[in-house]
Amino acid sequence: MKENDLAIFEDHKIRRIYDKKSDTWFFSVVDVVGALTDSTNPRRYWSDLKKQIAEQEGFSELYEKIVQLKLKAPDGKMRETDCANTESLFRIIQSIPSPKAEPFKLWLAKIGYERIQEIADPERSLNRARDNWRKHGCSDEWIQRRMSGQETRNKLTDYWKDHDIQKGQEYAILTNIIHQECFGSSLNKHQKLKGLEKKHNLRDHMTEAELLFTALAELSTRQIAESMNAKGLTENKKASKAGGGIAKTARLDLEEKTGQKVISNKNYLKLPKKIT
């Protein structure tokens, strides 16, 4: 599983992608070259530099560590791009004559250090998440519900992990079953209803009610799965459908009494905006 992100170095956007499996950031080499050299054609510069390193300095070991990953190009399309981790970037930077090399190394080290701090002290990561949500205009009450819901989600995925569910596609299948049962809509349709792109996290754009019913559905799913000692995808599909169904019953009851739909087309893309 990978998450895309952008980092900024002296007004230069550096595309990067985080690989959860290896707990590693990979950076676009072309973006780094562009930031360090101010070249009008960083792709050509990088192509020439690869030849130089291969011919003069021995590139084979470093080349094996450079991977092609899909990153969003300026035209909005996902294209395969040469990417390198922090260690490999340090090696590449050594071959680029630039007054920005040392400041870039410090910047790169800082990014890595912040990640190490968060691993050693998870509270730092939580505080960073709170700060980011506040910047998006989220109220403290909404943030508390969002984080409480995430804890419920984590307990469910911990159960799946220990009961023969494969992370990735099988997590996605079960999550969609829960969501479909709870809201009468797939995750993809809910995302489109809110006008969100795939890169957006649906939960970050949920209303208070949507968060609460999502948490109820996932809590119910875990407790039903535990009572069944559900193992594997087939058994956990049954638990997911039942858990989502419990939240559905509660949702329909609320909608009947209020005359308002729980599922909403609201999103929080525009800043600043207060989430209630």
ZAMARGU-4260 file (C-alpha; in steps of 0.2 Angstrom, whole numbers, plus 5000, padded with zeros to 4 digits):
<rodrens>
0) 5000/5000/5000 | 5007/5017/4995 | 5001/5035/4999 | 5006/5050/4988 | 5011/5066/4994
5) 5021/5082/4990 | 5035/5090/4999 | 5041/5107/4996 | 5060/5113/4995 | 5063/5131/4992
10) 5046/5133/4982 | 5050/5117/4972 | 5037/5103/4973 | 5045/5086/4976 | 5033/5072/4972
15) 5035/5057/4984 | 5026/5041/4988 | 5026/5032/5005 | 5028/5013/5005 | 5019/5007/5021
20) 5026/4990/5019 | 5044/4995/5019 | 5041/5011/5030 | 5050/5021/5017 | 5048/5037/5007
25) 5053/5037/4988 | 5056/5053/4980 | 5055/5058/4961 | 5073/5059/4955 | 5068/5071/4941
30) 5060/5083/4954 | 5075/5083/4965 | 5087/5086/4950 | 5075/5101/4945 | 5076/5108/4962
35) 5095/5107/4964 | 5100/5112/4946 | 5086/5124/4940 | 5088/5115/4924 | 5075/5119/4910
40) 5075/5101/4906 | 5078/5091/4922 | 5073/5074/4913 | 5088/5077/4901 | 5099/5082/4915
45) 5095/5066/4924 | 5097/5055/4909 | 5115/5063/4906 | 5119/5061/4924 | 5114/5042/4924
50) 5126/5040/4910 | 5140/5050/4918 | 5138/5040/4935 | 5138/5023/4925 | 5153/5027/4915
55) 5164/5036/4927 | 5158/5031/4944 | 5150/5014/4943 | 5131/5015/4944 | 5126/4997/4944
60) 5123/4995/4963 | 5114/5012/4964 | 5104/5009/4948 | 5096/4993/4956 | 5089/5003/4970
65) 5080/5016/4959 | 5062/5010/4956 | 5049/5015/4943 | 5033/5021/4953 | 5018/5029/4946
70) 5017/5047/4951 | 5005/5061/4945 | 5013/5071/4930 | 5009/5089/4927 | 4996/5084/4914
75) 4987/5075/4928 | 4990/5057/4922 | 4999/5044/4932 | 5016/5040/4924 | 5030/5029/4929
80) 5044/5039/4936 | 5062/5036/4942 | 5061/5036/4961 | 5074/5034/4975 | 5074/5032/4994
85) 5083/5044/5005 | 5099/5034/5005 | 5100/5033/4986 | 5096/5051/4984 | 5111/5056/4995
90) 5122/5046/4983 | 5114/5055/4968 | 5116/5072/4975 | 5135/5069/4978 | 5136/5069/4959
95) 5127/5086/4956 | 5137/5101/4957 | 5125/5113/4966 | 5126/5126/4980 | 5109/5119/4985
100) 5116/5102/4988 | 5119/5104/5007 | 5103/5113/5011 | 5094/5099/5002 | 5103/5086/5012
105) 5098/5094/5028 | 5080/5096/5022 | 5080/5077/5017 | 5087/5072/5033 | 5074/5083/5042
110) 5060/5074/5033 | 5067/5057/5039 | 5070/5063/5056 | 5052/5068/5058 | 5046/5051/5053
115) 5058/5043/5065 | 5051/5054/5079 | 5033/5049/5075 | 5038/5030/5076 | 5046/5032/5093
120) 5032/5044/5099 | 5016/5040/5090 | 5008/5055/5099 | 5018/5066/5088 | 5009/5059/5073
125) 4992/5061/5081 | 4996/5079/5085 | 5001/5082/5067 | 4985/5075/5061 | 4975/5086/5073
130) 4985/5101/5066 | 4981/5096/5048 | 4963/5094/5052 | 4962/5111/5061 | 4970/5119/5046
135) 4955/5112/5035 | 4943/5121/5047 | 4938/5106/5057 | 4931/5109/5074 | 4939/5100/5089
140) 4923/5090/5091 | 4924/5084/5073 | 4942/5079/5076 | 4938/5069/5091 | 4925/5059/5082
145) 4936/5057/5067 | 4950/5050/5079 | 4938/5039/5089 | 4932/5032/5073 | 4949/5028/5067
150) 4953/5019/5083 | 4937/5008/5080 | 4943/5005/5062 | 4961/5000/5069 | 4953/4987/5081
155) 4943/4979/5066 | 4958/4978/5055 | 4969/4971/5069 | 4956/4957/5070 | 4956/4954/5051
160) 4975/4954/5052 | 4975/4940/5065 | 4961/4930/5056 | 4968/4926/5039 | 4963/4942/5030
165) 4975/4949/5017 | 4979/4967/5019 | 4975/4977/5003 | 4962/4969/4991 | 4953/4959/5005
170) 4952/4973/5017 | 4945/4984/5003 | 4931/4970/4999 | 4926/4969/5017 | 4926/4988/5020
175) 4915/4990/5005 | 4903/4977/5011 | 4901/4986/5028 | 4899/5003/5019 | 4886/4996/5006
180) 4876/4988/5020 | 4877/5003/5031 | 4873/5017/5019 | 4865/5008/5004 | 4880/5015/4994
185) 4897/5009/4989 | 4912/5018/4994 | 4915/5023/4976 | 4898/5030/4974 | 4899/5039/4991
190) 4915/5047/4985 | 4908/5053/4969 | 4893/5060/4978 | 4904/5071/4988 | 4914/5076/4972
195) 4930/5068/4978 | 4944/5061/4968 | 4952/5044/4972 | 4967/5053/4981 | 4955/5060/4994
200) 4951/5051/5010 | 4932/5049/5011 | 4932/5049/5030 | 4941/5066/5031 | 4925/5073/5022
205) 4912/5064/5032 | 4899/5073/5042 | 4897/5070/5060 | 4882/5058/5057 | 4892/5048/5043
210) 4907/5046/5055 | 4896/5040/5069 | 4887/5027/5058 | 4903/5021/5050 | 4910/5018/5068
215) 4894/5009/5073 | 4895/4998/5058 | 4914/4993/5061 | 4912/4991/5079 | 4897/4979/5076
220) 4907/4970/5063 | 4921/4967/5074 | 4910/4961/5089 | 4900/4949/5077 | 4916/4942/5070
225) 4923/4939/5087 | 4908/4930/5093 | 4909/4919/5077 | 4928/4918/5078 | 4927/4922/5059
230) 4942/4917/5049 | 4946/4920/5031 | 4937/4930/5018 | 4920/4920/5017 | 4916/4920/5036
235) 4921/4939/5038 | 4910/4944/5023 | 4896/4937/5033 | 4901/4947/5049 | 4904/4962/5038
240) 4886/4961/5031 | 4878/4959/5048 | 4888/4973/5056 | 4884/4985/5042 | 4866/4979/5043
245) 4865/4984/5062 | 4871/5002/5057 | 4858/5002/5043 | 4844/4999/5054 | 4849/5013/5066
250) 4852/5024/5051 | 4834/5021/5044 | 4826/5024/5060 | 4835/5041/5062 | 4831/5046/5044
255) 4812/5041/5047 | 4811/5052/5063 | 4821/5067/5056 | 4815/5066/5038 | 4834/5069/5033
260) 4846/5057/5024 | 4862/5053/5033 | 4872/5051/5018 | 4878/5068/5012 | 4886/5076/4997
265) 4895/5088/5008 | 4914/5089/5007 | 4927/5100/5015 | 4938/5104/5000 | 4936/5122/5001
270) 4946/5131/5015 | 4943/5138/5028 | 4927/5128/5032 | 4920/5123/5049 | 4915/5105/5051
275) 4901/5102/5063
</rodrens>
